[in-house]
Amino acid sequence: MKSLTITCFLALLSFAAQAQEVVLESPVFAADCAADSTLTRSGQSLKVLLPTIVAQLDSGTISRKRCTMAVPFVAPPGLQVGVETVSVEATSSLGRGTRATLSAEAFLASGKGVVLKKSLRGPRTLSAQYNANASAIQWSRCGGAGILRLNSSIVLQGKRPSTLSMSEVGLVLKTRPCQMARAR
C-alpha cells in the first residue's frame, strides 16, 4: 500500500512538472533564414540552429544577412514567461580593417527584450560564444498566449576578403508565479 501511495505521488509530481512547462508551437522563420533552420528545446533552453547564415565580402564594402523567427507560446496557468538570456555562436575570418557586427534580440511581441550586440575588427579569426543576461525581464500575461520573437543579424564592412557566420542563437526562458507580478 505504501509503495502504491508513493507511486501515485510521483506520478502527480511528474504530471505537475509537465503542466508547468511553456507550450511552444512551430516556429516561423523569415528573412535570410535557411529553409533548414530549426528550433530545438531542452527544458527552458531553446536553440535556434542557423546552418547557412553567412555574410561574405570579396571586394565589396558591405554584406548583411538577417534571420527572424516567431514562435507562438502559451504560459502555464498561474505563470508568466520571460526571456532571461540570449547567446550567439559565431565564426569569423576578418581581413585587415574589416568591421563586423553580430546581434540578436529576443523579446515577446509588442515589447522590448534581451539584446546582444558584439562588434569585431580585423584582422581576426575566431569562433566564440557571447552571452547577454536581461537586467529587466519583460513578462508575458499570466497563463496567457503570446509570441516569442527573435531578430538576429550579421554585418561585414570593409574592402578585404572576410566572412562572418552565425550558427546558433540560444535563448533561456524563465517563468515566475503571477502573484509576484501583483506584488510589485
C-alpha positions in Angstrom: 0.0 0.0 0.0 2.8 2.4 0.9 4.5 1.8 -2.5 1.3 2.4 -4.3 0.9 5.8 -2.5 4.5 6.7 -3.3 4.0 5.7 -7.0 0.8 7.8 -7.2 2.6 10.8 -5.6 5.5 10.6 -8.0 3.1 10.4 -10.9 1.3 13.5 -9.7 4.6 15.3 -9.3 5.6 14.3 -12.9 2.2 15.5 -14.2 2.5 18.8 -12.3 6.0 19.4 -13.7 4.8 18.7 -17.3 1.8 21.1 -16.7 4.3 23.9 -15.7 6.2 23.8 -19.0 5.8 26.6 -21.5 4.0 25.2 -24.6 5.7 26.2 -27.9 4.1 25.9 -31.3 6.0 25.6 -34.6 8.4 28.5 -35.3 8.0 30.6 -38.4 11.4 31.7 -40.0 11.7 34.7 -42.3 14.3 37.0 -44.0 17.6 35.3 -44.8 17.0 32.2 -42.7 17.8 29.0 -44.4 15.0 26.5 -45.1 16.7 24.0 -42.8 16.8 26.4 -39.8 15.4 24.7 -36.7 14.4 25.3 -33.1 15.2 22.7 -30.5 14.3 22.7 -26.8 15.8 21.2 -23.6 13.7 22.3 -20.7 13.7 26.1 -20.6 16.6 26.4 -23.0 15.9 26.9 -26.7 18.5 26.7 -29.6 17.9 28.2 -33.0 20.2 26.5 -35.5 21.1 28.6 -38.5 23.1 26.4 -40.8 23.7 28.9 -43.6 23.5 32.4 -42.3 26.9 33.7 -43.6 27.9 37.2 -44.6 30.9 37.3 -47.1 32.9 40.1 -48.6 35.1 39.6 -51.6 35.8 43.1 -52.8 32.6 44.9 -51.8 32.1 47.3 -48.9 29.2 45.8 -47.0 27.4 42.5 -46.6 24.4 41.9 -44.4 22.3 38.8 -43.5 19.5 38.5 -41.0 17.1 35.9 -39.7 13.9 36.5 -37.9 11.7 33.9 -36.1 8.3 34.0 -34.4 7.1 31.2 -32.1 3.6 31.2 -30.6 3.6 30.1 -27.0 1.2 29.6 -24.1 2.3 30.2 -20.5 1.2 27.6 -18.0 -1.7 28.6 -15.8 -0.6 30.8 -12.9 2.8 31.6 -14.5 4.3 34.3 -16.6 7.2 33.8 -19.2 10.1 36.0 -20.0 13.4 35.7 -21.9 16.3 35.6 -19.4 19.4 35.0 -21.6 20.4 35.3 -25.3 23.6 33.7 -26.6 25.2 33.6 -30.1 27.7 31.2 -31.6 29.7 32.8 -34.4 32.8 32.2 -36.5 34.7 34.9 -38.3 37.7 35.4 -40.5 38.2 39.2 -40.9 40.6 40.9 -43.2 42.6 43.9 -42.1 40.4 46.9 -41.4 37.1 44.9 -41.7 34.5 45.6 -39.2 31.9 43.0 -38.2 28.8 43.3 -36.1 26.6 40.4 -34.9 23.4 41.0 -33.0 20.5 39.0 -31.6 17.4 40.3 -29.8 14.8 38.1 -28.2 11.5 39.6 -27.0 7.8 39.0 -26.6 5.8 40.5 -29.4 4.9 44.2 -28.7 7.6 44.6 -26.2 11.3 45.1 -25.6 13.7 42.2 -24.8 17.2 41.0 -24.3 19.7 42.5 -26.8 23.1 41.0 -27.6 25.4 43.1 -29.8 29.0 42.4 -30.4 31.5 44.3 -32.7 34.7 42.9 -34.0 37.5 44.3 -36.0 40.0 42.6 -38.4 42.4 41.1 -38.9 40.9 38.3 -36.7 39.9 34.7 -36.9 37.7 33.3 -34.1 35.0 31.0 -33.1 33.2 32.3 -30.0 30.1 32.4 -27.9 28.7 35.6 -26.5 26.0 35.9 -23.8 23.7 38.7 -22.6 21.6 38.4 -19.5 18.4 40.5 -19.1 18.6 43.2 -16.4 14.8 43.8 -16.6 12.9 40.8 -18.0 9.7 41.6 -19.9 7.0 39.2 -18.8 4.1 37.7 -20.6 0.5 37.8 -19.5 -0.4 35.4 -16.7 -1.1 32.0 -18.1 -1.7 33.6 -21.5 -0.7 33.1 -25.1 1.9 35.2 -26.8 4.6 35.3 -29.5 8.3 34.9 -28.8 10.3 36.8 -31.4 14.0 36.6 -32.4 15.8 39.0 -34.7 19.4 38.2 -35.5 21.8 39.8 -37.9 25.4 39.9 -39.1 27.1 42.7 -40.9 30.5 43.0 -42.5 32.0 46.3 -43.6 35.4 46.6 -45.4 37.3 46.0 -48.6 39.3 42.9 -47.8 38.0 39.3 -48.2 36.2 38.4 -45.0 33.5 36.0 -43.7 31.2 36.1 -40.6 28.8 33.3 -39.8 26.2 32.8 -37.1 25.5 29.2 -36.5 23.3 29.2 -33.4 21.3 31.6 -31.2 20.4 30.3 -27.7 17.6 31.6 -25.5 16.8 30.8 -21.9 13.2 31.2 -20.8 12.2 31.9 -17.3 8.9 31.6 -15.5 7.6 33.1 -12.4 4.3 32.9 -10.4 1.8 35.5 -11.4 1.5 36.6 -7.7 5.0 38.1 -8.0 3.8 40.4 -10.7 1.0 41.7 -8.5 3.3 42.2 -5.5 5.5 44.8 -7.5 
